[in-house]
Amino acid sequence: MRGNQHPAALKGESMIVVKDIHKSFGTLEVLKGVDLTVEKGEIVSIIGKSGAGKTTLLQIIGTLDNPDSGSVVIDGVDVFALKEKELADYRNRHIGFIFQFHQLLPEFTTLENVMMPAMIARVGEKEAEKRAVKLLTELGMAERLTHKPSQLSGGEKQRVAAARAMMMSPDVILADEPSGSLDESNKKELHKLLLKMREQYGQTIIIVTHDKELAEISDRVIEMKDGVCANGAV
């Protein structure tokens, strides 16, 4: 345990429980019985060589892909027992995503990109805009509300992606190589941002990364090897 661990993570309250997850693509078995428990308010980094199954595991935890077998329980909800529409709604309201290449919609402004999860959830436009402006202002993007992604720097795009991930006040933030496309200065800013998100809002955060410095801010580092968690999974 690291000194920056959030108090909620010390209580032993499980936010995510992954049990015996298997996943194959054709004849290639990528995940071979993964078990993982993440406590509420914990920041966990998953490291490992390319092909170890890190991103596949993250996508399954985020319900973007289905396992062949096994279960994922998030805050007491067996997510793959939900019907398709229920699962989509659960994902939108309870899980936020930060991707390496941001995945912002190019035709929409900064403000519109951040509002998108709320629009999908049919939150009122005024309420959604108020929340989005608040988040973007907290992240130093108040002067970029009407800018489109092509007008933003890499660091700015990642801040917009972080604000979008926070839009619905999710329980869990999943970050897939979030510093992979950033320069050294913006990497450090991202590290501070992830810690701020946890401290201010209490999110449970899982980060897939090759970045040793980013992994070091975590409460726990889990290494994946050959489709399983090699250490520290529970």
C-alpha positions in Angstrom: 0.0 0.0 0.0 1.2 3.5 -0.9 1.0 6.6 1.3 -1.5 8.3 -1.1 -4.1 5.6 -0.7 -7.6 6.9 -0.3 -9.3 6.3 3.1 -12.2 4.5 1.4 -9.8 1.9 0.1 -8.7 1.0 3.6 -12.1 -0.2 4.6 -12.1 -3.4 2.6 -15.2 -2.6 0.7 -15.0 -4.3 -2.7 -16.1 -2.2 -5.7 -15.1 -4.6 -8.5 -15.0 -8.4 -8.2 -13.8 -10.3 -11.3 -14.0 -14.1 -11.1 -12.6 -16.7 -13.4 -12.8 -14.6 -16.6 -12.0 -16.5 -19.8 -11.9 -14.9 -23.3 -10.8 -16.3 -26.6 -10.6 -14.8 -30.1 -10.9 -17.7 -32.5 -8.3 -20.2 -31.3 -6.3 -17.6 -29.3 -7.1 -17.8 -25.6 -6.4 -14.3 -24.3 -7.7 -14.5 -20.8 -7.3 -17.8 -18.9 -9.2 -17.5 -15.7 -8.6 -14.0 -14.4 -9.5 -13.2 -10.8 -9.3 -9.6 -9.5 -10.7 -7.6 -6.6 -10.6 -3.8 -6.5 -11.7 -1.9 -3.4 -13.8 1.2 -3.3 -11.6 4.3 -3.7 -8.6 2.3 -4.8 -6.3 3.2 -7.8 -5.0 0.0 -9.4 -2.6 -0.1 -12.4 -2.4 -3.1 -14.6 0.9 -3.6 -16.4 2.3 -6.3 -18.6 3.7 -6.9 -22.1 1.6 -6.5 -25.2 -0.6 -9.4 -25.7 -0.9 -10.2 -22.0 -4.6 -9.4 -22.0 -4.6 -6.1 -20.2 -6.9 -4.2 -22.6 -9.2 -7.1 -23.1 -9.7 -7.4 -19.4 -10.3 -3.7 -19.1 -12.9 -3.8 -21.9 -14.7 -6.7 -20.1 -14.7 -4.9 -16.8 -16.1 -1.9 -18.6 -18.8 -4.1 -20.3 -17.6 -3.1 -23.7 -17.0 -6.8 -24.4 -18.4 -10.0 -23.1 -16.4 -12.8 -21.5 -16.8 -16.3 -22.7 -17.3 -17.3 -19.1 -16.8 -15.9 -15.6 -18.4 -12.9 -13.8 -17.9 -9.2 -13.1 -19.6 -7.7 -10.2 -19.5 -3.9 -9.8 -20.7 -2.4 -6.5 -22.9 -5.5 -5.9 -24.3 -5.7 -9.5 -23.6 -8.7 -11.6 -23.3 -6.7 -14.8 -23.5 -9.5 -17.3 -26.7 -10.7 -15.8 -28.3 -7.4 -17.0 -30.4 -7.2 -20.2 -28.8 -5.4 -23.1 -30.6 -2.1 -22.5 -30.1 -2.2 -18.8 -26.4 -2.9 -19.3 -26.0 0.1 -21.7 -27.7 2.3 -19.1 -25.6 0.9 -16.3 -22.4 1.5 -18.3 -23.3 5.1 -19.1 -24.2 6.0 -15.5 -21.7 4.1 -13.5 -18.5 3.7 -15.6 -16.3 6.4 -17.1 -13.7 5.8 -19.8 -10.5 7.6 -20.6 -8.8 6.3 -23.8 -5.2 6.8 -25.2 -6.4 8.7 -28.3 -9.3 10.5 -26.5 -12.1 9.4 -28.8 -13.6 12.8 -28.9 -16.2 13.4 -31.6 -14.6 15.8 -34.1 -17.7 17.6 -35.2 -18.7 18.6 -31.6 -17.3 21.3 -29.3 -15.5 20.7 -26.1 -18.7 21.4 -24.1 -20.8 19.2 -26.4 -18.4 16.3 -26.1 -18.4 16.4 -22.3 -22.2 16.7 -22.2 -22.7 13.6 -24.4 -23.1 11.0 -21.7 -25.8 13.1 -20.0 -27.6 13.6 -23.3 -27.5 9.8 -23.8 -29.0 9.4 -20.3 -31.7 12.0 -21.2 -30.6 14.4 -18.5 -32.0 17.9 -19.1 -29.9 20.1 -21.3 -29.5 22.9 -18.9 -28.5 20.6 -16.1 -26.1 18.8 -18.3 -24.5 22.0 -19.5 -24.1 23.3 -16.0 -22.4 20.1 -14.9 -20.1 20.1 -18.0 -19.1 23.7 -17.5 -18.3 23.0 -13.9 -16.1 20.0 -14.7 -14.3 21.8 -17.6 -13.6 24.9 -15.4 -12.2 22.7 -12.6 -9.8 21.2 -15.3 -8.7 24.5 -16.6 -10.7 24.4 -19.8 -13.1 27.2 -19.2 -11.6 29.2 -22.2 -12.0 26.2 -24.6 -15.7 25.4 -24.3 -16.5 26.2 -27.9 -13.3 24.8 -29.4 -13.5 21.6 -31.4 -11.0 18.7 -30.8 -8.8 19.7 -33.8 -8.2 23.1 -32.1 -6.9 21.5 -28.8 -3.5 20.2 -27.8 -3.0 16.6 -26.7 -3.1 17.5 -23.1 -6.2 19.6 -23.5 -7.9 16.7 -25.3 -7.1 14.4 -22.5 -8.6 16.8 -20.0 -11.8 17.0 -22.1 -11.8 13.2 -22.1 -11.4 13.1 -18.3 -14.3 15.6 -17.9 -16.5 13.4 -20.2 -15.6 10.4 -18.1 -16.7 12.3 -14.9 -19.9 13.7 -16.4 -22.3 11.1 -14.9 -20.3 11.0 -11.5 -19.5 7.3 -12.2 -18.4 4.9 -9.5 -15.6 3.6 -11.6 -13.1 5.2 -14.0 -11.3 2.9 -16.5 -8.2 4.3 -18.3 -6.6 2.5 -21.2 -3.0 3.8 -21.8 -4.2 7.3 -20.9 -0.7 8.8 -21.1 0.4 7.0 -24.2 0.0 9.9 -26.6 1.2 12.7 -24.2 4.5 14.4 -23.8 6.3 14.4 -20.5 4.7 17.6 -19.2 1.2 16.5 -20.0 1.9 13.1 -18.5 2.6 14.7 -15.2 -0.5 16.8 -15.4 -2.6 13.6 -16.1 -1.1 11.9 -13.1 -2.1 14.8 -10.9 -5.6 14.8 -12.5 -6.2 11.2 -11.8 -5.2 11.6 -8.1 -7.5 14.7 -7.9 -10.4 12.8 -9.4 -10.1 10.1 -6.7 -9.5 12.6 -3.8 -12.3 14.9 -4.9 -14.9 12.5 -6.1 -13.9 9.1 -4.5 -13.8 7.2 -7.8 -12.3 3.7 -8.0 -9.8 3.9 -10.9 -8.2 1.1 -13.0 -5.4 2.1 -15.3 -3.9 -0.1 -18.0 -0.4 1.3 -18.7 3.1 0.8 -19.9 4.1 4.0 -18.1 6.1 3.1 -14.9 5.7 6.6 -13.5 1.9 6.4 -13.9 1.8 3.0 -12.3 3.7 4.3 -9.3 0.9 6.7 -8.3 -1.3 3.7 -7.8 -2.2 2.0 -4.5 -1.5 -1.3 -6.2 0.2 -2.6 -9.3 -0.9 -5.8 -10.9 1.1 -7.5 -13.6 -0.6 -9.7 -16.2 1.3 -12.5 -17.8 0.0 -15.0 -20.3 -3.7 -14.2 -19.7 -3.7 -14.2 -15.9 -2.9 -11.8 -13.1 0.5 -12.7 -11.9 0.5 -10.8 -8.6 -1.6 -8.7 -6.2 -5.0 -9.5 -7.8 -6.8 -9.9 -4.5 
